[in-house]
Amino acid sequence: MARRDSAYVKLNEFNFGKVKGGSLDVHPTEKALIVQYELEATILGEMGDPMVGERKECQKIIRLKSLNANTDIASLARKVVEECRLIHPSKLPEVEQLLFYLLNRKKSGNDKREKHSPRDLAPFEGLELDEEANINRIDHYVELLYEDIPEKVRGATLILHLARNPDNLEELLQNETALGALARVLREDWKQSVDLATTIIYVFFCFSSFSQFHGQVTHYKIGALCMNIIEHELKRYDLWQDELQKKAANQNVKKEHEKAFKKYQGLLIKQEQLLRVALHLLLNLAEDTRTELKMRNKNIVHTLVKTLDREDEELLVLVVSFLKKLSIFLENKNDMAETYAVEKLARLLPCKHEDLLNTTLRLLLNLSFDTGLRSQMVQAGLIPKLSSLLADESQRQLCMCILYHISVDDRFKSMFAYTDCIPQLMKMLFDCGESPMDPELISFCINLAANKRNAQVICEGNGLKMLMKRGLKLKDVLTMKMIRNVSQHDGPTKNLFIDYVGDLAAQTGVEEREEYVIECLGTLANLTIPDLDWELVLKEYNLVPFLKDRLKPGSAEDDLILEVVIMIGTVSMDGSCAAMMAKSGIISALIELLNAQQEDDEFVCQIVYVFYKMVFHQATRDVIIKDTQAPAYLIDLMHDKNAEIRKVCDNTLDIIAEYDEEWGRKIQSEKFRWHNSQWLEMVDNRAMGDDGEPFMYGDDGEPFMHNGDILERRDLFYSAGTEGGREGEREAETFSRDSTSSTGGSTYPFGSTYPTLPYRGREVEKEEGGQRPDLFYSAGTERKRRRVGEG
């Protein structure tokens, strides 16, 4: 017996001496290292020989609670290797690297990650337990799922407590019986108990918090089931609302209404718990775009937008976060536009909940790239709300970006003048001092300055003075661009610039960056002020040589050359300035530039406008009419497809026709050809016989043309019943003109104010492909545009 006992003892001796170290990794949610190793257990026989061997893969978690920014990584790594025999000393560099990664992961802000750990959802009310869950009793917990509803809730809650520990997820995942039972109970009994549905969905949410488990959650079709549950609960909510309204309307059952309202509040709390966990699970699963597309096909956007009516802030944070994630796709964005999501989001602003406020603003920023949704934002009253939030430094950048997008549309610029937005922006600009400004801030200000009312608010107090001081001192291009936009508006703001004309003109005489000179010159060109002595400015700052040199094609960037042309048009309002231009040869330089830039509508229109301004003055008019072929070029442009070019050409040619009879006849002839081009084409065709020979005789044998020029036929110019030989009468014009004439003012003979072209500074719309056929051929003719100087 003693020997048998001895043998029995030896049979139960184990040898745990063989341990093989494995890989190292970081814990997915905690500040900890995970050591994977393999344990080989051997049962020894009576004589001490190994009889049965078994290998088991194990892992050890080394928690590093003291890891922080002040930790010495190298010292901590050595301590970990020394105290954990499972880690070979040769892996010290790897341990250091993993510790460094854990430290940086903490710094990068895990709290802001899109995926959430199971601890992000606290245990819900009513799901507490009076016992501690044990992974070894999982089979017992599964058996409870086959009992009545209270036992099912208890069993599911115990499993949930296990699932909330990430270390148990792998083992739970291998228990297909438990997961299958949970999925079956949820599918069959979710309508019978909100607590049961919430608890089981929470279990699967714990798995959904890790990407590697998404396949198993999808396998049990939990996502589709959650969509059905959410839709059902939203319908129940609508029924509750209707029932409460009916009872509230009946004053005879006031006590009954109070009782129903208390019951409603209890049900609402549990329902929102269910919605929160279900939506959280769907948000995790939406990490896969294919899964997200399935949700979209089941109207997830409409469901989420409908949920925005709730008051629970935690639920709203989740819903808005979900919408923000979906909003990066065009189809989802369109769904949000159709459901008027912006109107419901506007209700959330402003709010005291920091996360909800920030998430809502980020969603609105995504949506603000769409023109239609920007219009909805304005209609929902977001401009004053966002303007008031500019005072909050934590949300200022987001608000400014959204408002900047809204300010891009000219329709909405004027609305900013009736809020406190512009004073706040000006304060931010001045607070920057001489340090660089945020591009969002100055870009927003540049947009607002394009509106006349906004420009007046900007200039209030010392606004313009401070802007000019910063722009000129720092040579700040963007500040000067803002100033240039302010200068384009007629009224009191334009007169404020008289004090700065010299400072602006001085910037063109030194070697400055072209983009900076463009803004300064553009600001000067906008100053169409009658009282301004441009002749003195041109002489004092020697601007005429500068303007002439920059007119040469290729001498500078096209933008700068264009501003020079606009500047010449502005100063040409003054007769003495126009004479200086004529003497310097600028008119010839303009004609050369017109030849070089004849395909660019903007250049053509601005150069023709300069000619228009100059023909008011005798000195420049004689040069244009007698020394150049500019009128011929204007005749070709008279029928251009660009309406602004046609308008300026017609007005300029009318003035030329008044002062030069020869050109007047040519202009009249060309207008006749244009208005009667179809009739003339018919005459030309009739003049040819079937054999191609000229058909010169009528039916009575008389020459059809009577050997005369058709343009000499006065009866073609006048209607029947009028004398063909009227002297001094002109062809009826296509526009009305006043009989008065003005030189150097802003009112011109044809009765319109034309200080600047309506679309100056904007790109002219061109035909597809970038080519303008009408720039090469006159309408109604097949000839190429003649170059100035040709006969």
C-alpha positions in Angstrom: 0.0 0.0 0.0 2.8 2.3 0.8 4.4 1.7 -2.6 1.0 2.3 -4.3 0.6 5.5 -2.4 4.0 6.6 -3.4 3.2 5.9 -7.0 0.0 7.8 -6.7 1.8 10.8 -5.4 4.3 10.8 -8.2 1.6 10.5 -10.8 0.3 13.9 -9.6 3.6 15.7 -9.8 3.8 18.3 -12.5 6.8 19.9 -14.1 6.3 23.5 -15.0 9.9 24.2 -15.8 9.5 24.6 -19.6 8.3 28.1 -20.4 8.8 29.6 -23.9 8.6 33.4 -24.2 6.5 34.8 -27.1 5.6 38.1 -28.5 5.1 41.5 -26.8 2.2 43.9 -27.5 0.4 46.8 -25.9 -3.0 46.6 -24.3 -5.7 48.0 -26.5 -7.4 50.2 -23.9 -5.1 50.3 -20.8 -1.6 51.5 -20.0 -0.2 47.9 -20.0 2.0 45.5 -21.8 0.8 42.0 -22.8 3.3 39.2 -22.8 2.4 36.1 -24.8 4.1 32.9 -23.7 3.8 29.1 -24.0 3.6 26.8 -20.9 4.5 23.2 -21.2 3.1 21.1 -18.3 4.4 17.5 -17.9 3.0 14.7 -15.6 5.9 12.6 -14.1 5.6 8.9 -13.7 6.6 6.6 -10.8 10.2 6.7 -11.7 10.2 10.4 -12.4 10.0 10.0 -16.2 7.6 12.3 -18.1 4.4 10.4 -19.0 1.9 12.9 -20.3 2.7 16.4 -21.7 0.4 19.3 -22.4 1.1 22.8 -23.9 -0.9 25.8 -23.2 -0.7 29.4 -24.7 -0.9 32.0 -21.9 -0.6 35.7 -21.6 0.5 38.0 -18.8 -0.6 41.6 -18.4 1.9 44.1 -17.0 0.0 47.2 -15.9 2.0 50.5 -15.9 -0.2 52.8 -13.9 2.7 55.2 -13.1 3.5 55.8 -16.8 3.3 59.5 -17.5 5.1 62.4 -19.3 7.8 62.6 -16.6 8.6 58.9 -16.7 12.1 57.7 -17.6 11.3 55.3 -20.4 14.7 53.6 -20.4 14.7 53.0 -16.6 11.2 51.7 -16.6 11.9 49.3 -19.4 14.9 47.8 -17.6 12.8 47.4 -14.4 10.1 45.6 -16.4 12.6 43.2 -18.0 14.3 42.5 -14.6 11.0 41.7 -12.8 9.3 39.7 -15.5 11.3 36.5 -16.3 9.0 35.9 -19.3 10.8 38.7 -21.2 14.3 37.9 -22.4 16.9 40.7 -21.8 17.5 40.9 -25.5 14.0 42.4 -25.9 14.9 45.5 -23.9 14.8 47.8 -27.0 11.4 46.4 -28.0 10.0 47.1 -24.5 11.3 50.7 -24.6 9.6 51.2 -28.0 6.3 49.8 -26.7 6.5 52.0 -23.6 7.2 55.0 -25.8 4.2 54.1 -28.0 1.9 53.9 -24.9 3.0 57.3 -23.7 2.4 58.9 -27.1 -1.0 57.2 -27.4 -2.0 58.8 -24.2 -0.8 62.2 -25.4 -2.6 62.0 -28.7 -5.9 62.0 -27.0 -7.5 58.6 -26.8 -10.6 60.3 -25.5 -11.3 61.8 -28.9 -11.0 58.6 -30.9 -13.9 57.5 -33.0 -14.1 54.0 -31.5 -15.2 53.8 -27.9 -14.1 51.3 -25.3 -16.8 49.4 -23.4 -16.2 51.7 -20.4 -17.5 54.6 -22.3 -21.0 53.4 -21.5 -21.6 53.2 -17.8 -24.0 50.5 -16.4 -27.6 51.6 -16.9 -30.1 52.2 -14.2 -31.7 49.0 -13.1 -28.9 46.7 -14.3 -27.0 46.4 -11.1 -26.2 43.0 -9.6 -25.9 41.7 -6.1 -23.2 39.1 -7.0 -19.9 39.2 -8.9 -19.8 37.6 -12.3 -17.4 34.7 -12.8 -16.2 33.5 -16.2 -16.1 30.0 -14.9 -19.9 30.1 -14.4 -20.7 31.2 -18.0 -22.6 27.9 -18.7 -25.0 28.7 -15.7 -25.6 32.2 -17.1 -26.5 30.8 -20.5 -29.0 28.4 -18.8 -30.7 31.5 -17.3 -31.4 32.7 -20.9 -33.9 29.9 -21.3 -36.0 30.9 -18.3 -38.6 33.6 -17.9 -38.0 37.3 -18.6 -36.6 38.2 -15.2 -34.1 35.3 -15.2 -33.2 36.1 -18.8 -32.4 39.7 -17.8 -30.3 38.4 -14.9 -28.4 36.0 -17.0 -27.8 38.6 -19.7 -26.6 41.1 -17.1 -24.1 38.7 -15.6 -22.7 38.0 -19.1 -22.6 41.8 -19.6 -20.4 42.2 -16.5 -18.0 39.7 -18.0 -18.0 41.3 -21.4 -17.2 44.7 -19.9 -13.7 43.4 -19.0 -11.8 43.2 -22.4 -9.7 40.4 -21.1 -12.8 38.1 -21.2 -13.8 38.9 -24.7 -11.6 36.3 -26.4 -13.0 33.5 -24.3 -16.6 34.7 -24.6 -16.1 34.8 -28.4 -15.1 31.2 -28.4 -18.3 30.3 -26.6 -20.6 30.1 -29.6 -23.4 28.7 -27.4 -23.5 31.8 -25.3 -23.4 34.3 -28.2 -26.0 32.2 -30.1 -28.4 32.2 -27.2 -28.0 35.9 -26.6 -28.7 36.7 -30.3 -31.8 34.3 -30.3 -33.2 35.9 -27.1 -32.8 39.4 -28.5 -34.4 38.5 -31.8 -37.4 36.8 -30.1 -38.0 38.8 -26.9 -36.8 42.4 -27.4 -40.4 43.7 -27.6 -41.2 42.1 -24.2 -38.6 43.9 -22.1 -36.6 47.1 -22.8 -34.1 46.1 -20.0 -33.5 42.7 -21.7 -32.9 44.3 -25.1 -30.6 47.0 -23.7 -28.5 44.5 -21.8 -28.0 42.1 -24.7 -27.2 44.9 -27.2 -24.7 46.2 -24.6 -23.0 42.8 -24.6 -22.5 42.9 -28.4 -21.5 46.6 -28.1 -18.5 45.5 -26.0 -17.4 43.3 -28.9 -18.1 46.0 -31.5 -15.6 48.3 -29.7 -12.8 46.3 -31.3 -12.5 46.0 -35.0 -11.3 42.4 -35.0 -14.7 41.3 -33.5 -16.9 43.1 -36.0 -17.2 40.0 -38.1 -18.8 38.0 -35.3 -21.2 40.8 -34.5 -22.2 40.9 -38.1 -22.5 37.1 -38.3 -25.4 37.2 -35.8 -27.1 40.1 -37.7 -27.1 42.3 -34.6 -26.8 45.5 -36.7 -29.9 44.9 -38.7 -31.8 44.0 -35.6 -30.7 47.2 -33.9 -32.0 49.2 -36.8 -35.4 47.6 -36.4 -35.5 48.1 -32.7 -34.6 51.8 -33.1 -37.3 52.4 -35.7 -39.8 50.7 -33.5 -38.9 52.8 -30.4 -39.1 56.0 -32.4 -42.7 55.1 -33.4 -43.5 54.3 -29.8 -42.2 57.8 -28.8 -44.5 59.4 -31.3 -47.5 57.5 -29.9 -46.5 58.6 -26.3 -46.4 62.2 -27.5 -49.8 62.1 -29.1 -51.3 60.4 -26.0 -49.9 63.1 -23.7 -51.1 65.9 -25.9 -54.6 64.5 -25.9 -54.7 64.2 -22.1 -53.2 67.6 -21.7 -56.0 69.1 -23.9 -58.7 67.6 -21.6 -58.7 69.7 -18.4 -61.2 67.2 -16.7 -58.5 64.6 -16.4 -55.7 66.7 -15.0 -54.6 64.1 -12.4 -54.6 61.4 -15.0 -52.4 63.5 -17.1 -49.9 64.0 -14.3 -49.8 60.3 -13.6 -49.3 59.5 -17.3 -46.6 62.1 -17.5 -44.6 60.5 -14.7 -45.0 57.1 -16.3 -43.9 58.6 -19.6 -40.7 60.0 -18.0 -39.7 56.6 -16.6 -40.3 55.0 -19.9 -38.4 57.7 -21.7 -35.3 57.2 -19.6 -35.2 53.5 -20.4 -35.9 54.0 -24.0 -33.1 56.5 -24.4 -30.7 54.1 -22.7 -31.7 51.5 -25.3 -31.3 54.0 -28.2 -27.9 55.1 -26.9 -26.4 51.6 -26.7 -27.9 50.5 -30.0 -26.7 53.6 -31.9 -23.3 53.3 -30.3 -23.1 49.7 -31.6 -24.1 50.9 -35.1 -21.5 53.7 -35.0 -18.8 51.2 -34.3 -19.9 48.8 -37.0 -20.0 51.8 -39.5 -16.2 51.7 -39.5 -16.6 49.4 -42.5 -18.0 51.5 -45.4 -19.8 48.5 -46.8 -21.7 48.1 -43.6 -22.3 51.8 -43.5 -23.8 51.6 -47.0 -26.3 48.9 -45.8 -27.3 51.3 -43.0 -27.8 54.1 -45.5 -30.1 51.9 -47.6 -32.2 51.4 -44.4 -32.6 55.2 -44.0 -30.1 55.6 -41.1 -29.8 59.3 -41.8 -33.6 59.9 -41.5 -33.6 57.9 -38.3 -30.8 59.9 -36.8 -32.3 63.3 -37.8 -35.6 62.3 -36.3 -33.7 61.5 -33.0 -32.4 65.1 -32.9 -35.7 66.1 -31.3 -34.7 64.5 -28.0 -33.5 66.4 -25.0 -31.0 63.9 -23.5 -27.6 65.5 -24.2 -25.6 62.2 -24.1 -27.9 60.7 -26.7 -27.6 63.9 -28.8 -23.8 63.8 -28.7 -23.9 60.3 -30.1 -26.4 61.1 -32.8 -24.6 64.2 -34.0 -21.3 62.3 -34.0 -22.9 59.6 -36.1 -24.2 62.2 -38.5 -20.8 63.9 -38.7 -19.2 60.6 -39.7 -21.9 60.0 -42.4 -21.7 63.6 -43.7 -18.5 63.0 -45.6 -20.4 61.1 -48.3 -22.4 62.9 -50.9 -25.5 60.7 -50.7 -25.7 61.1 -46.9 -25.2 64.8 -47.2 -28.1 65.0 -49.6 -30.3 63.0 -47.2 -29.5 65.5 -44.5 -30.5 68.3 -46.8 -33.9 66.6 -47.6 -34.7 66.0 -43.9 -33.8 69.7 -42.9 -31.2 68.5 -40.5 -29.7 72.0 -40.3 -32.9 73.3 -38.8 -32.8 70.8 -36.0 -29.1 71.3 -35.4 -29.6 75.0 -35.0 -31.8 74.3 -32.0 -28.7 72.9 -30.2 -26.8 76.2 -30.5 -25.6 77.5 -28.2 -25.6 75.0 -25.4 -23.6 74.4 -22.2 -22.7 70.9 -23.0 -19.1 71.3 -24.3 -18.9 68.0 -26.3 -22.4 68.5 -27.9 -21.5 72.1 -28.9 -18.2 71.1 -30.4 -19.6 68.0 -32.3 -22.5 70.1 -33.6 -20.2 72.8 -35.0 -18.0 70.2 -36.6 -21.0 68.6 -38.4 -22.2 72.1 -39.5 -18.7 72.8 -40.9 -18.9 69.6 -43.0 -22.3 70.6 -44.3 -21.3 74.2 -45.0 -19.5 73.2 -48.1 -22.8 72.7 -49.8 -24.5 75.9 -51.2 -28.0 74.7 -50.5 -27.2 73.8 -46.9 -25.6 77.1 -46.4 -28.9 78.7 -47.4 -30.7 76.5 -44.8 -28.2 77.7 -42.2 -29.0 81.3 -42.9 -32.8 80.6 -42.8 -32.4 78.8 -39.5 -30.8 82.0 -38.0 -27.3 80.5 -37.5 -25.4 83.8 -38.5 -26.2 85.6 -35.2 -25.9 82.4 -33.2 -22.4 81.6 -34.6 -21.4 85.2 -34.3 -22.1 85.2 -30.6 -20.0 82.1 -30.2 -16.9 83.9 -31.6 -16.3 85.0 -28.0 -15.7 81.4 -27.0 -12.0 80.7 -27.7 -12.5 77.0 -27.7 -15.1 77.2 -30.4 -13.9 80.3 -32.3 -12.1 78.5 -35.0 -15.0 76.3 -36.0 -17.5 79.1 -35.9 -15.2 81.3 -38.0 -14.8 78.6 -40.7 -18.6 78.1 -40.9 -19.2 81.8 -41.2 -16.5 82.1 -43.8 -18.2 79.6 -46.0 -21.5 81.5 -45.6 -19.8 84.8 -46.4 -18.7 83.4 -49.8 -22.2 83.8 -51.1 -23.0 87.5 -52.0 -26.6 87.0 -50.9 -25.7 86.6 -47.3 -22.9 89.1 -46.9 -25.1 92.0 -45.9 -26.6 90.0 -43.0 -23.4 90.2 -41.0 -23.7 94.0 -40.6 -26.7 93.5 -38.3 -24.8 91.3 -35.8 -21.8 91.8 -33.5 -19.6 89.7 -35.8 -17.6 92.5 -37.5 -16.6 94.4 -34.3 -15.4 91.1 -32.9 -13.4 90.3 -36.0 -11.8 93.8 -36.0 -10.8 93.3 -32.4 -9.2 90.0 -33.3 -7.3 91.7 -36.1 -6.0 94.4 -33.9 -5.1 92.0 -31.1 -2.7 90.2 -33.6 -0.5 93.3 -33.5 2.4 92.6 -35.9 2.2 88.8 -35.6 0.8 86.8 -38.5 -2.9 86.5 -38.6 -4.9 83.3 -38.9 -5.7 82.7 -42.6 -9.3 81.9 -41.7 -9.7 85.3 -39.9 -8.3 87.5 -42.6 -10.0 85.5 -45.4 -13.4 86.0 -43.6 -12.7 89.7 -43.3 -11.8 90.0 -47.0 -15.2 88.4 -47.9 -17.2 90.7 -45.6 -15.4 93.8 -46.9 -16.9 93.1 -50.4 -20.3 94.4 -49.1 -20.9 98.1 -48.8 -22.7 98.1 -45.5 -20.0 95.8 -44.0 -17.3 98.1 -45.3 -18.9 101.0 -43.5 -19.0 99.1 -40.2 -15.3 98.1 -40.7 -14.3 101.8 -41.2 -16.2 102.9 -38.0 -13.9 104.6 -35.5 -10.3 104.1 -36.4 -10.9 100.9 -38.3 -9.5 102.0 -41.7 -6.6 103.8 -40.1 -5.5 100.7 -38.2 -5.8 98.5 -41.2 -3.8 100.9 -43.4 -1.1 101.1 -40.7 -0.8 97.4 -40.5 -0.9 96.8 -44.2 1.7 99.4 -45.2 4.0 98.7 -42.3 4.1 95.0 -42.6 3.6 94.9 -46.4 0.8 92.5 -45.6 -0.8 91.4 -48.9 -4.0 90.0 -47.3 -4.6 93.1 -45.3 -4.2 95.2 -48.4 -6.6 92.9 -50.2 -9.2 93.6 -47.5 -8.5 97.4 -47.8 -8.9 97.1 -51.6 -12.4 95.6 -51.2 -13.4 98.4 -48.8 -12.2 101.0 -51.4 -14.5 99.8 -54.2 -17.7 101.0 -52.6 -19.1 104.5 -53.4 -20.2 106.7 -50.6 -18.5 108.0 -47.4 -16.0 105.1 -47.1 -14.3 106.0 -50.4 -13.6 109.6 -49.3 -11.8 108.3 -46.3 -9.0 107.1 -48.6 -8.0 110.6 -49.7 -5.6 110.8 -46.7 -3.8 107.6 -47.9 -3.4 108.2 -51.6 0.2 109.3 -51.3 1.1 106.3 -49.1 -0.5 103.9 -51.7 1.1 105.6 -54.7 4.5 105.4 -53.0 4.3 101.6 -52.9 4.5 101.4 -56.7 7.8 103.3 -57.0 9.9 100.8 -55.1 10.8 97.2 -55.6 8.0 95.4 -53.9 6.4 92.0 -54.3 4.1 92.0 -57.3 1.1 90.7 -55.3 1.6 93.5 -52.8 1.8 96.2 -55.6 -1.3 94.7 -57.3 -3.4 95.3 -54.1 -2.0 98.9 -53.6 -2.5 99.7 -57.3 -6.0 98.2 -57.3 -7.0 100.3 -54.3 -5.8 103.4 -56.0 -7.7 102.4 -59.2 -10.9 102.2 -57.1 -10.7 105.8 -55.9 -13.0 107.4 -58.5 -13.3 110.6 -56.4 -14.0 113.8 -58.4 -12.2 116.1 -55.9 -9.0 114.1 -56.1 -6.1 115.8 -58.0 -4.8 112.9 -60.0 -2.5 115.1 -62.1 -0.6 116.1 -58.9 -0.4 112.5 -57.8 1.0 111.3 -61.1 3.7 114.0 -61.2 4.7 113.8 -57.5 5.2 110.0 -57.6 6.3 109.8 -61.2 3.6 107.2 -62.0 3.3 107.8 -65.7 6.6 106.0 -66.6 5.8 103.2 -64.2 2.4 102.7 -65.8 3.8 102.8 -69.4 6.6 100.3 -68.6 4.1 97.8 -67.0 1.9 97.9 -70.1 4.4 96.0 -72.2 3.3 92.4 -72.7 5.4 90.1 -70.6 6.8 92.9 -68.4 4.9 91.6 -65.4 2.2 89.1 -64.4 -1.1 89.6 -66.2 -2.8 90.5 -62.9 -0.5 93.5 -62.4 -0.8 94.6 -66.1 -4.6 94.5 -65.8 -4.5 96.7 -62.7 -2.3 99.1 -64.5 -4.9 99.3 -67.3 -7.7 99.9 -64.7 -5.6 102.6 -63.1 -5.2 104.4 -66.4 -8.9 104.3 -66.9 -9.5 105.8 -63.5 -7.0 108.8 -63.9 -8.3 109.4 -67.5 -11.4 110.9 -66.0 -9.3 114.0 -65.6 -8.6 115.9 -68.9 -5.1 117.0 -67.9 -4.2 113.4 -66.9 -5.5 112.1 -70.2 -3.2 114.6 -72.0 -0.2 113.4 -70.0 -1.1 109.9 -71.1 -1.3 110.9 -74.8 2.1 112.7 -74.7 3.8 109.7 -73.0 2.7 107.2 -75.7 0.5 105.2 -73.4 -2.3 105.0 -76.0 0.0 103.2 -78.4 1.1 100.9 -75.6 -2.5 100.1 -74.9 -3.2 99.3 -78.5 -0.2 96.9 -78.6 -1.4 95.3 -75.4 -4.9 94.9 -77.0 -3.4 93.0 -79.9 -1.5 90.7 -77.5 -4.4 90.1 -75.2 -7.3 90.0 -77.7 -8.4 86.5 -76.4 -8.9 87.7 -72.8 -12.3 89.3 -72.3 -11.2 91.1 -69.1 -8.3 92.8 -70.8 -10.3 93.7 -73.9 -13.1 95.2 -71.9 -10.8 97.3 -69.6 -8.7 98.6 -72.5 -11.8 99.6 -74.5 -13.1 101.3 -71.3 -9.9 103.3 -71.3 -10.5 104.4 -74.9 -14.1 105.3 -73.9 -12.8 107.5 -71.1 -10.2 109.2 -73.3 -12.5 110.1 -76.2 -14.2 112.7 -73.9 -11.0 114.8 -74.1 -9.9 116.5 -77.2 -6.2 115.7 -77.0 -6.6 112.0 -76.5 -9.6 111.8 -78.8 -7.6 113.1 -81.8 -4.8 110.6 -81.1 -7.3 107.7 -81.0 -9.2 108.7 -84.1 -6.5 110.1 -86.3 -3.3 108.3 -85.4 -4.5 104.8 -84.7 -6.9 102.2 -86.2 -8.5 101.7 -82.7 -12.0 102.7 -84.1 -11.8 99.8 -86.6 -11.1 97.4 -83.8 -14.0 98.8 -81.8 -16.3 98.2 -84.8 -15.2 94.6 -84.8 -16.0 94.3 -81.1 -19.4 96.0 -81.5 -21.1 92.7 -81.9 -19.1 90.7 -79.4 -20.9 88.0 -77.4 -19.8 89.7 -74.1 -22.5 92.1 -73.2 -20.1 94.5 -71.3 -17.7 94.7 -74.3 -20.6 95.5 -76.6 -21.9 98.2 -74.3 -18.6 100.0 -73.9 -17.9 99.7 -77.7 -21.3 101.1 -78.7 -20.9 104.1 -76.3 -17.4 104.8 -77.4 -18.2 104.6 -81.1 -21.2 106.9 -80.7 -18.9 109.6 -79.3 -16.4 109.0 -82.1 -19.1 109.3 -84.7 -20.2 112.7 -83.3 -16.7 114.1 -83.8 -15.5 112.5 -87.0 -17.7 112.3 -90.1 -15.6 109.7 -91.9 -15.7 107.3 -89.0 -19.3 108.2 -88.5 -20.2 106.9 -92.0 -18.2 103.7 -91.4 -19.8 103.1 -88.1 -23.3 103.7 -89.6 -22.5 101.4 -92.4 -21.4 98.6 -90.1 -24.5 99.0 -88.0 -26.6 98.7 -91.1 -24.8 95.6 -92.2 -25.4 94.0 -88.8 -29.1 94.8 -88.6 -29.7 93.9 -92.2 -27.2 91.0 -92.6 -29.9 88.4 -93.5 -31.5 90.7 -96.1 -28.0 91.5 -97.6 -27.2 87.8 -97.8 -30.4 87.1 -99.7 -29.5 89.9 -102.1 -26.1 88.5 -102.7 -27.6 85.0 -103.4 -30.2 86.5 -105.8 -27.5 88.3 -107.7 -26.0 84.9 -108.8 -27.8 82.8 -111.5 -28.1 79.1 -111.5 -24.9 78.8 -113.7 -22.9 80.9 -111.2 -22.9 84.0 -113.4 -24.0 87.3 -111.9 -27.7 87.9 -112.3 -27.6 91.7 -112.9 -31.0 92.3 -114.5 -34.5 92.3 -113.3 -37.5 91.0 -115.1 -37.8 94.1 -117.2 -34.2 93.9 -118.3 -33.1 96.9 -116.2 -30.0 96.4 -114.1 -31.0 95.2 -110.7 -28.5 97.4 -108.9 -28.8 100.3 -111.4 -25.0 100.5 -111.3 -25.2 102.1 -107.9 -23.9 101.3 -104.4 -26.5 99.8 -102.2 -25.3 101.9 -99.3 -26.1 105.1 -101.2 -29.8 104.1 -101.3 -31.2 106.6 -98.8 -34.6 104.9 -98.9 -33.1 101.9 -97.2 -32.5 104.0 -94.1 -35.9 105.6 -93.8 -39.4 104.2 -93.7 -41.9 104.8 -96.4 -43.5 108.2 -96.5 -40.3 110.1 -95.4 -38.0 112.1 -97.6 -35.0 110.2 -98.7 -32.8 113.2 -98.9 -33.2 114.5 -95.3 -30.0 116.2 -94.2 -28.5 115.7 -90.8 -30.8 112.9 -89.7 -29.2 109.8 -88.4 -30.1 106.2 -88.2 -32.2 105.4 -85.1 -29.9 104.2 -82.4 -30.4 101.1 -80.3 -30.0 103.1 -77.1 -31.0 106.5 -75.9 -28.5 109.3 -75.1 -28.8 112.6 -73.2 -27.9 115.7 -75.2 -25.6 117.0 -72.5 -21.9 116.3 -72.5 -19.5 116.1 -69.6 -15.7 115.8 -69.5 -14.1 114.4 -66.4 -17.2 113.8 -64.4 -19.1 110.6 -63.6 -22.1 111.3 -65.8 -21.7 110.8 -69.5 -23.5 111.7 -72.7 -25.5 108.5 -72.9 -27.1 109.1 -69.5 -25.4 106.5 -67.3 -22.9 106.5 -64.5 -19.9 104.4 -65.6 -17.0 104.9 -63.2 -16.2 101.2 -63.1 -17.3 98.2 -65.1 -19.9 96.2 -63.2 -17.9 93.0 -63.3 -14.5 94.5 -62.7 -12.3 92.2 -60.7 -14.3 89.1 -61.6 -13.6 86.6 -64.2 -15.6 86.9 -67.4 -17.6 83.9 -68.3 -16.1 82.1 -71.4 -17.3 79.5 -73.7 -16.5 75.9 -73.1 -12.9 75.0 -73.9 -11.7 78.5 -73.1 -11.9 79.8 -76.7 -14.0 82.8 -77.8 -14.8 82.4 -81.5 -16.3 85.9 -81.5 -12.9 87.3 -80.6 -11.7 86.3 -84.0 -14.8 86.8 -86.2 -17.3 89.6 -86.3 -20.9 88.6 -86.1 -22.4 88.4 -89.5 -19.1 88.3 -91.3 -16.4 85.7 -92.1 -13.4 87.9 -91.6 -10.8 87.6 -88.9 -10.5 90.5 -86.4 -8.3 93.1 -88.0 -5.2 93.9 -86.0 -4.9 97.6 -85.1 -2.8 99.4 -87.6 -4.0 97.4 -90.6 -6.0 99.2 -93.3 
